Amino acid sequence: MIREPAELSVDHDGRVELPLGLLAEAGIAPGSDVVAFSDGDGRIVLRRAEDAMKDLVEKGLL
């Protein structure tokens, strides 16, 4: 299912507030640890920290 994107602003401190609905769709609860990285071309990816670590273990990188 394609969801409608949320238009957000970056404040002067570089912070962005994510809507709770967007977090819920991604399976990220408020207070969760996430890993953020640039995917290039103006794209930033957030991953649940536990999922990112699991991927690294499965790939033998940890």
PDB file of N, CA, C, O and CB in Angstrom:
ATOM      1  N   MET A   1       0.831  -1.169   0.000  1.00  0.00           N
ATOM      2  CA  MET A   1       0.000   0.000   0.000  1.00  0.00           C
ATOM      3  C   MET A   1       0.886   1.246   0.000  1.00  0.00           C
ATOM      4  O   MET A   1       1.840   1.321   0.774  1.00  0.00           O
ATOM      5  CB  MET A   1      -0.951  -0.010   1.207  1.00  0.00           C
ATOM      6  N   ILE A   2       0.591   2.202  -0.836  1.00  0.00           N
ATOM      7  CA  ILE A   2       1.339   3.457  -0.892  1.00  0.00           C
ATOM      8  C   ILE A   2       0.640   4.456   0.007  1.00  0.00           C
ATOM      9  O   ILE A   2      -0.552   4.721  -0.155  1.00  0.00           O
ATOM     10  CB  ILE A   2       1.452   3.998  -2.358  1.00  0.00           C
ATOM     11  N   ARG A   3       1.369   5.002   0.941  1.00  0.00           N
ATOM     12  CA  ARG A   3       0.815   5.969   1.872  1.00  0.00           C
ATOM     13  C   ARG A   3       1.207   7.383   1.432  1.00  0.00           C
ATOM     14  O   ARG A   3       2.235   7.593   0.789  1.00  0.00           O
ATOM     15  CB  ARG A   3       1.304   5.683   3.314  1.00  0.00           C
ATOM     16  N   GLU A   4       0.363   8.334   1.797  1.00  0.00           N
ATOM     17  CA  GLU A   4       0.654   9.723   1.463  1.00  0.00           C
ATOM     18  C   GLU A   4       1.791  10.224   2.342  1.00  0.00           C
ATOM     19  O   GLU A   4       1.753  10.049   3.560  1.00  0.00           O
ATOM     20  CB  GLU A   4      -0.603  10.611   1.634  1.00  0.00           C
ATOM     21  N   PRO A   5       2.801  10.844   1.742  1.00  0.00           N
ATOM     22  CA  PRO A   5       3.930  11.327   2.544  1.00  0.00           C
ATOM     23  C   PRO A   5       3.527  12.505   3.420  1.00  0.00           C
ATOM     24  O   PRO A   5       2.594  13.243   3.102  1.00  0.00           O
ATOM     25  CB  PRO A   5       5.095  11.729   1.636  1.00  0.00           C
ATOM     26  N   ALA A   6       4.239  12.669   4.519  1.00  0.00           N
ATOM     27  CA  ALA A   6       4.038  13.806   5.411  1.00  0.00           C
ATOM     28  C   ALA A   6       5.105  14.844   5.091  1.00  0.00           C
ATOM     29  O   ALA A   6       6.289  14.514   5.030  1.00  0.00           O
ATOM     30  CB  ALA A   6       4.099  13.375   6.919  1.00  0.00           C
ATOM     31  N   GLU A   7       4.703  16.082   4.889  1.00  0.00           N
ATOM     32  CA  GLU A   7       5.663  17.158   4.639  1.00  0.00           C
ATOM     33  C   GLU A   7       6.106  17.722   5.981  1.00  0.00           C
ATOM     34  O   GLU A   7       5.278  18.157   6.781  1.00  0.00           O
ATOM     35  CB  GLU A   7       5.045  18.279   3.735  1.00  0.00           C
ATOM     36  N   LEU A   8       7.406  17.715   6.224  1.00  0.00           N
ATOM     37  CA  LEU A   8       7.971  18.121   7.505  1.00  0.00           C
ATOM     38  C   LEU A   8       8.997  19.215   7.285  1.00  0.00           C
ATOM     39  O   LEU A   8       9.451  19.431   6.161  1.00  0.00           O
ATOM     40  CB  LEU A   8       8.605  16.921   8.235  1.00  0.00           C
ATOM     41  N   SER A   9       9.364  19.905   8.352  1.00  0.00           N
ATOM     42  CA  SER A   9      10.398  20.932   8.292  1.00  0.00           C
ATOM     43  C   SER A   9      11.532  20.584   9.250  1.00  0.00           C
ATOM     44  O   SER A   9      11.307  19.989  10.304  1.00  0.00           O
ATOM     45  CB  SER A   9       9.812  22.321   8.629  1.00  0.00           C
ATOM     46  N   VAL A  10      12.729  20.956   8.879  1.00  0.00           N
ATOM     47  CA  VAL A  10      13.895  20.805   9.738  1.00  0.00           C
ATOM     48  C   VAL A  10      14.067  22.134  10.480  1.00  0.00           C
ATOM     49  O   VAL A  10      14.147  23.190   9.854  1.00  0.00           O
ATOM     50  CB  VAL A  10      15.196  20.419   8.907  1.00  0.00           C
ATOM     51  N   ASP A  11      14.123  22.079  11.823  1.00  0.00           N
ATOM     52  CA  ASP A  11      14.263  23.337  12.569  1.00  0.00           C
ATOM     53  C   ASP A  11      15.717  23.801  12.566  1.00  0.00           C
ATOM     54  O   ASP A  11      16.585  23.147  11.989  1.00  0.00           O
ATOM     55  CB  ASP A  11      13.762  23.168  14.022  1.00  0.00           C
ATOM     56  N   HIS A  12      15.970  24.924  13.211  1.00  0.00           N
ATOM     57  CA  HIS A  12      17.317  25.527  13.196  1.00  0.00           C
ATOM     58  C   HIS A  12      18.358  24.671  13.900  1.00  0.00           C
ATOM     59  O   HIS A  12      19.557  24.850  13.684  1.00  0.00           O
ATOM     60  CB  HIS A  12      17.279  26.893  13.845  1.00  0.00           C
ATOM     61  N   ASP A  13      17.912  23.742  14.739  1.00  0.00           N
ATOM     62  CA  ASP A  13      18.835  22.835  15.419  1.00  0.00           C
ATOM     63  C   ASP A  13      18.998  21.518  14.671  1.00  0.00           C
ATOM     64  O   ASP A  13      19.672  20.610  15.156  1.00  0.00           O
ATOM     65  CB  ASP A  13      18.355  22.565  16.832  1.00  0.00           C
ATOM     66  N   GLY A  14      18.378  21.406  13.479  1.00  0.00           N
ATOM     67  CA  GLY A  14      18.486  20.193  12.677  1.00  0.00           C
ATOM     68  C   GLY A  14      17.505  19.112  13.089  1.00  0.00           C
ATOM     69  O   GLY A  14      17.664  17.957  12.694  1.00  0.00           O
ATOM     70  N   ARG A  15      16.502  19.459  13.867  1.00  0.00           N
ATOM     71  CA  ARG A  15      15.541  18.466  14.345  1.00  0.00           C
ATOM     72  C   ARG A  15      14.310  18.406  13.450  1.00  0.00           C
ATOM     73  O   ARG A  15      13.895  19.398  12.851  1.00  0.00           O
ATOM     74  CB  ARG A  15      15.126  18.778  15.778  1.00  0.00           C
ATOM     75  N   VAL A  16      13.741  17.204  13.383  1.00  0.00           N
ATOM     76  CA  VAL A  16      12.511  16.970  12.634  1.00  0.00           C
ATOM     77  C   VAL A  16      11.568  16.203  13.549  1.00  0.00           C
ATOM     78  O   VAL A  16      11.970  15.221  14.174  1.00  0.00           O
ATOM     79  CB  VAL A  16      12.782  16.185  11.292  1.00  0.00           C
ATOM     80  N   GLU A  17      10.320  16.641  13.631  1.00  0.00           N
ATOM     81  CA  GLU A  17       9.312  15.919  14.398  1.00  0.00           C
ATOM     82  C   GLU A  17       8.544  15.012  13.456  1.00  0.00           C
ATOM     83  O   GLU A  17       7.994  15.469  12.454  1.00  0.00           O
ATOM     84  CB  GLU A  17       8.352  16.895  15.133  1.00  0.00           C
ATOM     85  N   LEU A  18       8.507  13.717  13.778  1.00  0.00           N
ATOM     86  CA  LEU A  18       7.806  12.755  12.940  1.00  0.00           C
ATOM     87  C   LEU A  18       6.413  12.505  13.498  1.00  0.00           C
ATOM     88  O   LEU A  18       6.265  12.311  14.704  1.00  0.00           O
ATOM     89  CB  LEU A  18       8.597  11.435  12.841  1.00  0.00           C
ATOM     90  N   PRO A  19       5.391  12.504  12.654  1.00  0.00           N
ATOM     91  CA  PRO A  19       4.032  12.231  13.124  1.00  0.00           C
ATOM     92  C   PRO A  19       3.930  10.817  13.706  1.00  0.00           C
ATOM     93  O   PRO A  19       4.545   9.879  13.199  1.00  0.00           O
ATOM     94  CB  PRO A  19       3.021  12.408  11.973  1.00  0.00           C
ATOM     95  N   LEU A  20       3.137  10.680  14.787  1.00  0.00           N
ATOM     96  CA  LEU A  20       2.971   9.377  15.433  1.00  0.00           C
ATOM     97  C   LEU A  20       2.441   8.322  14.462  1.00  0.00           C
ATOM     98  O   LEU A  20       2.833   7.159  14.546  1.00  0.00           O
ATOM     99  CB  LEU A  20       2.029   9.500  16.625  1.00  0.00           C
ATOM    100  N   GLY A  21       1.557   8.711  13.544  1.00  0.00           N
ATOM    101  CA  GLY A  21       1.031   7.758  12.576  1.00  0.00           C
ATOM    102  C   GLY A  21       2.115   7.190  11.689  1.00  0.00           C
ATOM    103  O   GLY A  21       2.098   6.003  11.364  1.00  0.00           O
ATOM    104  N   LEU A  22       3.051   8.023  11.298  1.00  0.00           N
ATOM    105  CA  LEU A  22       4.168   7.593  10.455  1.00  0.00           C
ATOM    106  C   LEU A  22       5.058   6.617  11.222  1.00  0.00           C
ATOM    107  O   LEU A  22       5.490   5.597  10.685  1.00  0.00           O
ATOM    108  CB  LEU A  22       4.993   8.813   9.973  1.00  0.00           C
ATOM    109  N   LEU A  23       5.322   6.948  12.480  1.00  0.00           N
ATOM    110  CA  LEU A  23       6.122   6.047  13.316  1.00  0.00           C
ATOM    111  C   LEU A  23       5.421   4.704  13.504  1.00  0.00           C
ATOM    112  O   LEU A  23       6.048   3.648  13.417  1.00  0.00           O
ATOM    113  CB  LEU A  23       6.400   6.690  14.685  1.00  0.00           C
ATOM    114  N   ALA A  24       4.121   4.756  13.760  1.00  0.00           N
ATOM    115  CA  ALA A  24       3.361   3.521  13.972  1.00  0.00           C
ATOM    116  C   ALA A  24       3.394   2.639  12.732  1.00  0.00           C
ATOM    117  O   ALA A  24       3.564   1.424  12.839  1.00  0.00           O
ATOM    118  CB  ALA A  24       1.910   3.842  14.348  1.00  0.00           C
ATOM    119  N   GLU A  25       3.233   3.237  11.558  1.00  0.00           N
ATOM    120  CA  GLU A  25       3.284   2.457  10.308  1.00  0.00           C
ATOM    121  C   GLU A  25       4.627   1.775  10.129  1.00  0.00           C
ATOM    122  O   GLU A  25       4.705   0.688   9.557  1.00  0.00           O
ATOM    123  CB  GLU A  25       3.001   3.355   9.104  1.00  0.00           C
ATOM    124  N   ALA A  26       5.693   2.414  10.619  1.00  0.00           N
ATOM    125  CA  ALA A  26       7.039   1.854  10.483  1.00  0.00           C
ATOM    126  C   ALA A  26       7.380   0.903  11.628  1.00  0.00           C
ATOM    127  O   ALA A  26       8.446   0.287  11.632  1.00  0.00           O
ATOM    128  CB  ALA A  26       8.068   2.976  10.422  1.00  0.00           C
ATOM    129  N   GLY A  27       6.476   0.786  12.594  1.00  0.00           N
ATOM    130  CA  GLY A  27       6.742  -0.085  13.730  1.00  0.00           C
ATOM    131  C   GLY A  27       7.742   0.505  14.705  1.00  0.00           C
ATOM    132  O   GLY A  27       8.448  -0.229  15.396  1.00  0.00           O
ATOM    133  N   ILE A  28       7.806   1.824  14.763  1.00  0.00           N
ATOM    134  CA  ILE A  28       8.729   2.508  15.665  1.00  0.00           C
ATOM    135  C   ILE A  28       7.902   3.222  16.730  1.00  0.00           C
ATOM    136  O   ILE A  28       7.110   4.109  16.413  1.00  0.00           O
ATOM    137  CB  ILE A  28       9.650   3.519  14.888  1.00  0.00           C
ATOM    138  N   ALA A  29       8.084   2.839  17.985  1.00  0.00           N
ATOM    139  CA  ALA A  29       7.350   3.449  19.096  1.00  0.00           C
ATOM    140  C   ALA A  29       8.121   4.659  19.610  1.00  0.00           C
ATOM    141  O   ALA A  29       9.348   4.692  19.526  1.00  0.00           O
ATOM    142  CB  ALA A  29       7.116   2.422  20.242  1.00  0.00           C
ATOM    143  N   PRO A  30       7.411   5.656  20.141  1.00  0.00           N
ATOM    144  CA  PRO A  30       8.111   6.783  20.764  1.00  0.00           C
ATOM    145  C   PRO A  30       9.071   6.263  21.829  1.00  0.00           C
ATOM    146  O   PRO A  30       8.711   5.385  22.614  1.00  0.00           O
ATOM    147  CB  PRO A  30       7.102   7.791  21.383  1.00  0.00           C
ATOM    148  N   GLY A  31      10.272   6.791  21.861  1.00  0.00           N
ATOM    149  CA  GLY A  31      11.294   6.357  22.812  1.00  0.00           C
ATOM    150  C   GLY A  31      12.167   5.227  22.301  1.00  0.00           C
ATOM    151  O   GLY A  31      13.128   4.840  22.968  1.00  0.00           O
ATOM    152  N   SER A  32      11.848   4.685  21.118  1.00  0.00           N
ATOM    153  CA  SER A  32      12.650   3.601  20.543  1.00  0.00           C
ATOM    154  C   SER A  32      14.010   4.115  20.096  1.00  0.00           C
ATOM    155  O   SER A  32      14.160   5.282  19.732  1.00  0.00           O
ATOM    156  CB  SER A  32      11.915   2.955  19.358  1.00  0.00           C
ATOM    157  N   ASP A  33      14.996   3.229  20.130  1.00  0.00           N
ATOM    158  CA  ASP A  33      16.302   3.551  19.568  1.00  0.00           C
ATOM    159  C   ASP A  33      16.267   3.284  18.074  1.00  0.00           C
ATOM    160  O   ASP A  33      15.786   2.241  17.631  1.00  0.00           O
ATOM    161  CB  ASP A  33      17.432   2.729  20.253  1.00  0.00           C
ATOM    162  N   VAL A  34      16.777   4.232  17.302  1.00  0.00           N
ATOM    163  CA  VAL A  34      16.835   4.082  15.851  1.00  0.00           C
ATOM    164  C   VAL A  34      18.241   4.388  15.365  1.00  0.00           C
ATOM    165  O   VAL A  34      19.017   5.059  16.045  1.00  0.00           O
ATOM    166  CB  VAL A  34      15.807   5.003  15.157  1.00  0.00           C
ATOM    167  N   VAL A  35      18.555   3.889  14.186  1.00  0.00           N
ATOM    168  CA  VAL A  35      19.801   4.185  13.499  1.00  0.00           C
ATOM    169  C   VAL A  35      19.422   4.993  12.272  1.00  0.00           C
ATOM    170  O   VAL A  35      18.513   4.612  11.534  1.00  0.00           O
ATOM    171  CB  VAL A  35      20.603   2.873  13.121  1.00  0.00           C
ATOM    172  N   ALA A  36      20.105   6.099  12.047  1.00  0.00           N
ATOM    173  CA  ALA A  36      19.838   6.947  10.886  1.00  0.00           C
ATOM    174  C   ALA A  36      21.073   6.971   9.998  1.00  0.00           C
ATOM    175  O   ALA A  36      22.204   7.047  10.479  1.00  0.00           O
ATOM    176  CB  ALA A  36      19.442   8.389  11.321  1.00  0.00           C
ATOM    177  N   PHE A  37      20.830   6.905   8.680  1.00  0.00           N
ATOM    178  CA  PHE A  37      21.946   7.026   7.747  1.00  0.00           C
ATOM    179  C   PHE A  37      21.458   7.653   6.457  1.00  0.00           C
ATOM    180  O   PHE A  37      20.277   7.582   6.118  1.00  0.00           O
ATOM    181  CB  PHE A  37      22.593   5.651   7.471  1.00  0.00           C
ATOM    182  N   SER A  38      22.388   8.268   5.745  1.00  0.00           N
ATOM    183  CA  SER A  38      22.069   8.879   4.467  1.00  0.00           C
ATOM    184  C   SER A  38      22.080   7.810   3.392  1.00  0.00           C
ATOM    185  O   SER A  38      23.006   7.003   3.312  1.00  0.00           O
ATOM    186  CB  SER A  38      23.061  10.011   4.128  1.00  0.00           C
ATOM    187  N   ASP A  39      21.058   7.810   2.578  1.00  0.00           N
ATOM    188  CA  ASP A  39      20.967   6.880   1.451  1.00  0.00           C
ATOM    189  C   ASP A  39      21.261   7.623   0.154  1.00  0.00           C
ATOM    190  O   ASP A  39      20.983   7.122  -0.935  1.00  0.00           O
ATOM    191  CB  ASP A  39      19.566   6.213   1.391  1.00  0.00           C
ATOM    192  N   GLY A  40      21.827   8.825   0.280  1.00  0.00           N
ATOM    193  CA  GLY A  40      22.191   9.634  -0.880  1.00  0.00           C
ATOM    194  C   GLY A  40      20.988  10.309  -1.503  1.00  0.00           C
ATOM    195  O   GLY A  40      19.843   9.993  -1.178  1.00  0.00           O
ATOM    196  N   ASP A  41      21.253  11.232  -2.392  1.00  0.00           N
ATOM    197  CA  ASP A  41      20.230  11.917  -3.184  1.00  0.00           C
ATOM    198  C   ASP A  41      19.087  12.478  -2.331  1.00  0.00           C
ATOM    199  O   ASP A  41      17.915  12.330  -2.677  1.00  0.00           O
ATOM    200  CB  ASP A  41      19.669  10.967  -4.217  1.00  0.00           C
ATOM    201  N   GLY A  42      19.445  13.126  -1.209  1.00  0.00           N
ATOM    202  CA  GLY A  42      18.447  13.765  -0.365  1.00  0.00           C
ATOM    203  C   GLY A  42      17.604  12.823   0.453  1.00  0.00           C
ATOM    204  O   GLY A  42      16.518  13.193   0.899  1.00  0.00           O
ATOM    205  N   ARG A  43      18.079  11.613   0.662  1.00  0.00           N
ATOM    206  CA  ARG A  43      17.305  10.598   1.363  1.00  0.00           C
ATOM    207  C   ARG A  43      17.979  10.218   2.676  1.00  0.00           C
ATOM    208  O   ARG A  43      19.180   9.953   2.714  1.00  0.00           O
ATOM    209  CB  ARG A  43      17.124   9.359   0.482  1.00  0.00           C
ATOM    210  N   ILE A  44      17.191  10.194   3.755  1.00  0.00           N
ATOM    211  CA  ILE A  44      17.675   9.730   5.062  1.00  0.00           C
ATOM    212  C   ILE A  44      16.803   8.561   5.482  1.00  0.00           C
ATOM    213  O   ILE A  44      15.577   8.623   5.386  1.00  0.00           O
ATOM    214  CB  ILE A  44      17.643  10.882   6.142  1.00  0.00           C
ATOM    215  N   VAL A  45      17.435   7.500   5.945  1.00  0.00           N
ATOM    216  CA  VAL A  45      16.729   6.284   6.347  1.00  0.00           C
ATOM    217  C   VAL A  45      16.814   6.136   7.858  1.00  0.00           C
ATOM    218  O   VAL A  45      17.881   6.310   8.447  1.00  0.00           O
ATOM    219  CB  VAL A  45      17.318   5.031   5.638  1.00  0.00           C
ATOM    220  N   LEU A  46      15.683   5.814   8.485  1.00  0.00           N
ATOM    221  CA  LEU A  46      15.646   5.466   9.903  1.00  0.00           C
ATOM    222  C   LEU A  46      15.338   3.983  10.007  1.00  0.00           C
ATOM    223  O   LEU A  46      14.417   3.489   9.356  1.00  0.00           O
ATOM    224  CB  LEU A  46      14.587   6.322  10.683  1.00  0.00           C
ATOM    225  N   ARG A  47      16.105   3.272  10.823  1.00  0.00           N
ATOM    226  CA  ARG A  47      15.847   1.847  11.075  1.00  0.00           C
ATOM    227  C   ARG A  47      15.769   1.635  12.560  1.00  0.00           C
ATOM    228  O   ARG A  47      16.476   2.289  13.327  1.00  0.00           O
ATOM    229  CB  ARG A  47      16.945   0.941  10.449  1.00  0.00           C
ATOM    230  N   ARG A  48      14.909   0.719  12.977  1.00  0.00           N
ATOM    231  CA  ARG A  48      14.919   0.332  14.386  1.00  0.00           C
ATOM    232  C   ARG A  48      16.313  -0.209  14.670  1.00  0.00           C
ATOM    233  O   ARG A  48      16.841  -1.003  13.892  1.00  0.00           O
ATOM    234  CB  ARG A  48      13.791  -0.737  14.722  1.00  0.00           C
ATOM    235  N   ALA A  49      16.908   0.213  15.771  1.00  0.00           N
ATOM    236  CA  ALA A  49      18.280  -0.198  16.097  1.00  0.00           C
ATOM    237  C   ALA A  49      18.400  -1.713  16.161  1.00  0.00           C
ATOM    238  O   ALA A  49      19.385  -2.283  15.689  1.00  0.00           O
ATOM    239  CB  ALA A  49      18.721   0.415  17.431  1.00  0.00           C
ATOM    240  N   GLU A  50      17.397  -2.367  16.745  1.00  0.00           N
ATOM    241  CA  GLU A  50      17.454  -3.832  16.864  1.00  0.00           C
ATOM    242  C   GLU A  50      17.474  -4.512  15.495  1.00  0.00           C
ATOM    243  O   GLU A  50      18.140  -5.533  15.322  1.00  0.00           O
ATOM    244  CB  GLU A  50      16.261  -4.344  17.678  1.00  0.00           C
ATOM    245  N   ASP A  51      16.749  -3.955  14.521  1.00  0.00           N
ATOM    246  CA  ASP A  51      16.736  -4.530  13.169  1.00  0.00           C
ATOM    247  C   ASP A  51      18.062  -4.293  12.460  1.00  0.00           C
ATOM    248  O   ASP A  51      18.561  -5.170  11.755  1.00  0.00           O
ATOM    249  CB  ASP A  51      15.587  -3.935  12.342  1.00  0.00           C
ATOM    250  N   ALA A  52      18.631  -3.105  12.648  1.00  0.00           N
ATOM    251  CA  ALA A  52      19.915  -2.801  12.022  1.00  0.00           C
ATOM    252  C   ALA A  52      21.004  -3.719  12.565  1.00  0.00           C
ATOM    253  O   ALA A  52      21.834  -4.220  11.806  1.00  0.00           O
ATOM    254  CB  ALA A  52      20.295  -1.328  12.253  1.00  0.00           C
ATOM    255  N   MET A  53      21.001  -3.939  13.886  1.00  0.00           N
ATOM    256  CA  MET A  53      22.003  -4.822  14.488  1.00  0.00           C
ATOM    257  C   MET A  53      21.819  -6.262  14.007  1.00  0.00           C
ATOM    258  O   MET A  53      22.792  -6.958  13.718  1.00  0.00           O
ATOM    259  CB  MET A  53      21.920  -4.762  16.026  1.00  0.00           C
ATOM    260  N   LYS A  54      20.562  -6.700  13.925  1.00  0.00           N
ATOM    261  CA  LYS A  54      20.267  -8.053  13.457  1.00  0.00           C
ATOM    262  C   LYS A  54      20.803  -8.249  12.039  1.00  0.00           C
ATOM    263  O   LYS A  54      21.387  -9.290  11.739  1.00  0.00           O
ATOM    264  CB  LYS A  54      18.745  -8.325  13.502  1.00  0.00           C
ATOM    265  N   ASP A  55      20.610  -7.261  11.166  1.00  0.00           N
ATOM    266  CA  ASP A  55      21.109  -7.338   9.794  1.00  0.00           C
ATOM    267  C   ASP A  55      22.638  -7.455   9.767  1.00  0.00           C
ATOM    268  O   ASP A  55      23.192  -8.228   8.985  1.00  0.00           O
ATOM    269  CB  ASP A  55      20.658  -6.104   8.993  1.00  0.00           C
ATOM    270  N   LEU A  56      23.310  -6.686  10.620  1.00  0.00           N
ATOM    271  CA  LEU A  56      24.771  -6.744  10.655  1.00  0.00           C
ATOM    272  C   LEU A  56      25.257  -8.103  11.126  1.00  0.00           C
ATOM    273  O   LEU A  56      26.236  -8.626  10.593  1.00  0.00           O
ATOM    274  CB  LEU A  56      25.325  -5.652  11.560  1.00  0.00           C
ATOM    275  N   VAL A  57      24.588  -8.686  12.122  1.00  0.00           N
ATOM    276  CA  VAL A  57      24.957 -10.016  12.623  1.00  0.00           C
ATOM    277  C   VAL A  57      24.749 -11.064  11.542  1.00  0.00           C
ATOM    278  O   VAL A  57      25.610 -11.916  11.323  1.00  0.00           O
ATOM    279  CB  VAL A  57      24.134 -10.377  13.879  1.00  0.00           C
ATOM    280  N   GLU A  58      23.590 -11.001  10.858  1.00  0.00           N
ATOM    281  CA  GLU A  58      23.294 -11.972   9.803  1.00  0.00           C
ATOM    282  C   GLU A  58      24.286 -11.886   8.648  1.00  0.00           C
ATOM    283  O   GLU A  58      24.567 -12.893   7.999  1.00  0.00           O
ATOM    284  CB  GLU A  58      21.883 -11.760   9.283  1.00  0.00           C
ATOM    285  N   LYS A  59      24.815 -10.698   8.389  1.00  0.00           N
ATOM    286  CA  LYS A  59      25.784 -10.515   7.311  1.00  0.00           C
ATOM    287  C   LYS A  59      27.203 -10.808   7.767  1.00  0.00           C
ATOM    288  O   LYS A  59      28.144 -10.715   6.979  1.00  0.00           O
ATOM    289  CB  LYS A  59      25.703  -9.104   6.769  1.00  0.00           C
ATOM    290  N   GLY A  60      27.363 -11.167   9.061  1.00  0.00           N
ATOM    291  CA  GLY A  60      28.679 -11.490   9.585  1.00  0.00           C
ATOM    292  C   GLY A  60      29.558 -10.274   9.796  1.00  0.00           C
ATOM    293  O   GLY A  60      30.780 -10.404   9.866  1.00  0.00           O
ATOM    294  N   LEU A  61      28.967  -9.103   9.898  1.00  0.00           N
ATOM    295  CA  LEU A  61      29.740  -7.882  10.073  1.00  0.00           C
ATOM    296  C   LEU A  61      29.935  -7.526  11.540  1.00  0.00           C
ATOM    297  O   LEU A  61      30.665  -6.592  11.870  1.00  0.00           O
ATOM    298  CB  LEU A  61      29.067  -6.739   9.357  1.00  0.00           C
ATOM    299  N   LEU A  62      29.276  -8.277  12.420  1.00  0.00           N
ATOM    300  CA  LEU A  62      29.465  -8.083  13.877  1.00  0.00           C
ATOM    301  C   LEU A  62      29.751  -9.407  14.539  1.00  0.00           C
ATOM    302  O   LEU A  62      29.939  -9.463  15.754  1.00  0.00           O
ATOM    303  CB  LEU A  62      28.218  -7.426  14.526  1.00  0.00           C
TER     304      LEU A  62
END
